[in-house]
């Protein structure tokens, strides 16, 4: 094994070295296992707004798009739970797997600019950023970009540098998947194009046949969704329009700068880990260059790839007055990690992989230990993400339906987050239909089938609109109180209103 592919990781001299690819595989594997553990031990409900269970219910109807977002997050959830059972472990594993795929994409991207050992550092730094760890555990249309953006950027760079047909096709597909994840990916694609226009060698590639092939592949990849999108009276475009034009110009500017500040603050812990891995006389200068690299523009593709998405988001926020949220930029951490590692190396710092591994080990152990402690702390104050009995509610409604009908529970609706949680947690995994506007939100559902097969409508006691809608379906109104008991905690009971929509007997012959 060549020296260029080897490094020691804190073992005595003379002991067999471990290749960088093997170390990279180990890092990604530990990341996958650790954050699956965190997902299971740090919460007893998914996100309170219900994004994760919403993706699960959308996947019950395979569509080219959904009323709020493009389809990729729902497709991934649907394919995943077609193989694994719907459970906390299964969803936690999916969230961690999604970020692990992104880390591998970063490794491919970083290899275009850095030696292998510095690639490992870039991936290690990214693996500690909140956008790739804690925030990534909420799998939704923002989190799906964590796995698509690095691959789109990596394959675009390979296309610009090599111009091979294979890279062109893969680049087109990766960029199409990014757009099918969320339209915010347009920021990434514009940033890639702007970078290519700025660099003369890349600019020439834009006029080549391989680039045309990449564009054609992208168009083919998004065409079915685009056709679906243009046919919608109220779909993602209208949903996005509702999120724009809401702020004053001054508020939009503040929101834009807030977004940029959050993206640069998010990776601070990760940058401190980078500092501990740097050695040599230039280590302080290297860390300074890494920490402040977004503010130090240079004529280099890495800076453009890392910073342009931030600048483009700021500009779009000001122009459109969009309600830009900091969590849109989860995937931006990949570019910043690559930029930080690149700047530290360019400044002359040396890299100690044994120190990097020791730092990672300490952080990993701390996270693994603190995760259940974090659950205990939130349990002590009754945080809804821990204390709300959504799984227990689903179990009880499923049992009530079984007792009264003797059949599997086929349908559920009501307050969106509650009803979607029942669809996920209940043993029968009933299909969800929208109580509000089924033709828009769940167009794959036929109301006649729901009435014929029956189901349950569940509303929070505070959701009077849900109860008013439910009464148009069923007069069988009931109340239910359930409580969560977990890990030695007995949480207060929560009350809900539910309606039984019993199956209609088939009409007999006249």
N, C-alpha and C positions, 0 to 999 in steps of 0.2 A: 504494500500500500504506500503510495507516494506521500512525502512529507506535506505537500500542499493540501492533501485531503485529510490530514491528521492534526490532532491537538490533544494534549493531555488535559484531564479535568480533575486536577488535584490528586493524582495518584503518584506514587514514588517513581523516581527516575528509573528507566529500564522496563517499567511495566508497559504492556501493550497499549498503544494509543487507540483512541476511539475517533473514527472519522467524523468530520463535520456533518455530513448528511445524517449519520446515525444520531449525533447529538441533536440535530434539528428535529428528527423524528421523535426522539425522547421528549424534547421540550413540548412539542405539539401534543403528544400523548398525555403527558402530565397535565397540560392545560385542559384537555378534554375531560380527564377524570376528575380533576380538582373542581372545575366549574359545574360539572354534573353533580358532584357532592354538594357544592354550595347551593345549587338550585333546589336540591332535595331537603337540605338541613336548615336553610335560612327562611323558608316560607312554608305555609300550609295552605295558601291560596295563590293563584297566579295574580297578575296585576289587577288592581281593583277596577279600573275602567273596563277591563274585559277584552283587551286587544288579542290576547293569546287564544282565548276560547272563541273569539269571533273568527279568527283565521281557521280554526277547526270547523266551525259551522259553515263557513263559506265553502270549505272543501267538500261539503256534502253535496254541493251542486257544481260540477266542473264547468266553469265558464271562461270565456276569453277576457273577462274583467268583472269587477264588482263595483258597487255603486260609490265606494269611497276611493278605491285604489286599484292599480293593475293587479294581475292575478298571481304573481310568483309566490308570495308568502303563503297564500292559500293552497297553491299547487304543492309546495314543499310539505306543508303540514298534512295534506291529504295523502301524499305518497308515503310519508313517514309513518303515519298511523294506520296505513294499510298493511304495514309490516309489524310495527310494534303496538302493544296495547296502549290505549289512552290512559295515562297515569302521570303523576308528578315526575317520576323517574324518566318516563319516556319523553316528556316535554323538556325537562332539564337537559337530557342528553341531546335533544335536537338543538337547543339554544347553544350549548357548548360546541356541538359539532359544526354549527353554522360559523362560529367564530374561528374554529380550528381550520376550516376550509379557507377562510380569509387569511390566516397566518401563512398557510402554504402558498397562497397567491402572492403575498408579500415577499416570501422567499424567492419566488421566481422573478418578481420585479427587482428586488434588491440585487440579485445575481447579475443583472445587466449593468450595475454600477459599482459593485463592491466585491472584494475578495470573499471567499467562503466564510472565514471566521467573523468578518464584519457583518455578513448576512445574518449570521446567528445572533449577533448583538442587536441588529435592527428588529428581528423577529421577537427577541426576548423583551425589548423595550415595548413593542406593540402589545405583547401578551400581558403587560401590566397596566395598560391604559384603561380607564373606566369604560370607554366606549366599546372595548373589546371584552370586557369582563363583567362588571356589575350591571351596567346598563344593557349589555347584550343579552342578559338573561330574560328580558322582556321581548320575546320573539314577536315581531310585527313587521310592518312595511318599512320601518326605519332599520330594524336589525338585519333584514335580509340583504341590505346593501353591504353589510360587513363581509359577506362572502362573495359578492359579485364585483364590487369596485376594484379590489386589488388585482383580480384576474383580468378585468377589462383593461386596467392600466398596464399590467405586465405584458399582455399580448399586443397591445397597441405599441408599446416600446419595442418589442421584438419585431413587429411588422416594420416600424420606422427604421430599425437598424439593419434588418436582414432582407426584408422584402420577399419572403417566401410565401407561396400560395397557402400552405398549411397554416401559417401564422395569420394570414388574411382571413381565412374562414373562421378560425378560432376566435380571432379578435371580433369579427362581426357578430358571432354568436354570443360572446361574453358581453359585448355592449348591448345587444338586444335583451339579454337576461337582466342587465342592470336597469334598463328602461322598463321592463316588465315587473321589476320590483317596486319602483316608485319613480314618478316623473321627475323628482328632484335629481335623478341621475343625469338629466340634461346638463346640470352644472358640471358634472365630471366630463361628459363628452365634449362640451364646449371648451373646457380647460385643456383636454388632450389636443383638440384641434388648434387652439391658440398656441400651445407649446410647439406643435409641429410647424405652425406658420412662423414662429419666432426663430426657429433653428434652421439655418440654410439647408443642411443635409436632409433634414426631415421634410422641409418644405418641398424639396424636389421629389420626395417619395409620394407626396400627395397627388402627383400627376401620373403615377405609375398604374399599371394594370393590377398588381396585387391590392393596392388601396381601393381601386374600383371594385374589386372582388369582395373586399371587406364591407364596403358600403352596400353592395348588392345583398350580401348575406344578412347584414343588419336589417335591411328593408324587408326581406323575406321573413325574418324572424319576428318582426313587430307588425307585419301587415295584418294578420288575422285580428290582433288586438285593436289595431287602428281602425279596421273596418267595423268592429264591434263598438268601439268608442264613438265613432261618428253617427252610429245608429241610436245612441242613447239620448232620450229627452232630459233625463236627470241622471248623470253618471259622474265619473271622476272629474271631468272638466268643470262641471257645475259645482261639484263639491270643492274643488280647488279655487274656483272663482269666489265662493263664499268666504274663503280664508284670506282674500286680498282686499285692498282698499279700506281696511278697517282702522288704520292708524293715521294720525296726523303726520306731516313730513318730519317734524322734530322727533316724534315717537318712533318713526321708521328708522331714522338715523341712529337713535339710541339702541333700538333692537338689533340693528346691523352690527354695531360695535360690541354689543353684549354677546352676540353670537360668536364673533371673532375672539373675544376675550375668553369665553368659555372653552373654545376649541384649544386655545394655547395653555389654559390652566389645567384642563383635564389630565394631560400626561405628566404632571409634575413629579408624582411618585415614580413613574417610569423613568424619567430623566435622572432622578437621584440614583436609581439602580444603575443607570448608564455610567454615572460618575464613579461609582464604586468599582466598576470594571475597567476604568481607564488608569493607565500607569504611565510612567516616564516623565521626563521634565516638562513636556507640553500637555500634561493631563489637565491642568487648570485652564489653559487656553482652549483646549479641546472641549471641555465641558461648557465654557462660556459660549463658544461658537455653536455648540449643539443646542443649548438652552435658548439662545436668542436668534437662532437661524431663521425663523420666519420674518424677523425684522431686518435681516441683512441680505437684501437681494443680490443675486449674482447671475451672470449669464451662463446658467447651467440648467439642464433639464430637470434635475431633482428638485430644485427650488420651485420651478414652475409647476411641476406635478403636485407638489405638496401644498403650495400656497394659493394657487389660482382658484381651487374650489372655494376657499374661504372668501377671497376677494369677489368672486362671481356671485356668491350667496349674498354678500353684503350689498353689492350693486343691485341685484334682483330685489332684495328686501326694500331698498330705498325707492326703486322705481315702481314696484307694484304695491307697496304698503302691505306686504304679506305678513301674516302672523308667524314669522319664522321662529321655530323652536330649536333650542340648542341640541336636542336629541336627533335632529335631522342629520347632524354631522358626525354620527358615530364612526363612520368609515374613514373620516378625515385623519384619524389617529394613525392609520397605516402610512400615509405620506409623510406626516410629521416625524414618525419614528425613523423612516428611511433617511429623511433629511438630517435628523440629529446625528445618526450614526455616520453619515457621509461627511458632515462638517467636522465632527470630532476627529475622524481619520485624516481629513485634509489639513487640520491644524497641527498634525504631527503627533497626536497622542498615540500611545501604544495600548494594546488590548490584552487583558489578562482573562482568559476564559475560566481558569480555576476560580478567580474572584467572582466572575459573573455567575458561575454555578452555585457558589456558596451564598451569594446574595439571593438568587432565585430560590434556593432551598429554604432560607430563612423566611422569605415572604410566603412561599407556598405553605409551609407549616403553620405560620401565623394565620393565614386565611382559612386553612382547614380547621384550625382550632376555634377561631373566632366566629365562624359561620353559625354553628348551633348556639353559641353564646349570644350572637346578634338576634337569633330567634327568641331566645329566652328574654332578652331585654325588651323586645317589642311585645312579647306576650305579657310581660309585667304591666305594661301600660295599655294593653288591649288594642293594639294597632289592627285595623280591619284586615290587612294583608295576612295577618296571623290568626285573628280571633273570629272572623266572619265564617259562619258554618255553611259555606257553599257546597262542599262535598256532602255534608250531612243532609242538607236540604234536598239535594239530588237523590240521595239514597232513600229518604223518607217519601218523596213524591213517587219514586219508582215503586216502592213497596205498597203505597196506597192504591196506585193504579192496578197493580197485580192482584191485590186482595179483592178489588171491586169488579174487575173484568176478567181475571184469569188469563189475560194475554200480555204480551210485551207492550211496553209503552212506545207508541209509534211517533208521536209528535209532541213538541213543546214550543211554547212562545211566552211572551210577556216582557217584563223589563229586560232589556237586551242582555246585560251582563249576567243577570241571574238565569235567564232562560238558556243562554249559551253555556253557562256553567253546568246546568242540568244535562244538556246534550253531551257534554264532555264526561262528567263524573258518573252519571247514572249507569247502572249495569246494562240497561237495554240500549244505551246510546241513541235516544230518540232523535229524529231529524228536527231541525229548527226551522220555523217559518216566522216571518216578520208580522207582528201584529199591527204595525204602523202603515206600511205600504209594501205589501208583498210583491207587487208587480215591479217595484224598483229594487227593493232590498233582497228579496229571495224569489226572483222570477222563475226559477226552476220548480217552484211549488205550485200545485194546483189546489185551490181552496176547496174544491169539491172532494178531493181525496182526503184532505184534512178532516172535513166534516164527516165523511163516511167512515174513516178509521178511528177518529177521536184523538184526544190528547189532553195535555195539561197546559194551562196558562198560569204563570206565576208572576206576581207583582210585589214590589216592595210596598210597605204600608204607606210610604210617602209619595208613591207614584200614582197619583189620582188619575192621570191621563191613561195609564195602563189599565187601571181598573174600569174606567169608562169604556175603553175599547173592548176589554174582555167581556163586559156584560152584553155586548152585541153578539157574542158567540155562545155564551152559556149563562144560565141563571143559577147554576150550582156553585155558589160562592162559599168558600170555606176559609178558615184561618188555621195557621199552623205555626207553632213555635218549636224551634230546634236550637240546640247548643252544641258547641264544639268542645270536646274533651281530648286533649293531646299533650303528651310529654309531661304529665302531672298537673296540667292546668285545666281548670273547669271554667270556661268562659261563660258570661251571661248569655241567656237565650235571646235569639232574635225572632221577631214575628214577621210573618209573610201572609199575603192573601193569595189564594189560588182558586182556580176554577177548573172543574172537571168537564170536559167535552166528551161525553160518552159516545161510543160508535153508533152510527145510525143503522138500523136494520135495513137490509135491502128491500126495496119495494117489491111486493108480490105481483103476480100476473093479474091483469084486470079481467 
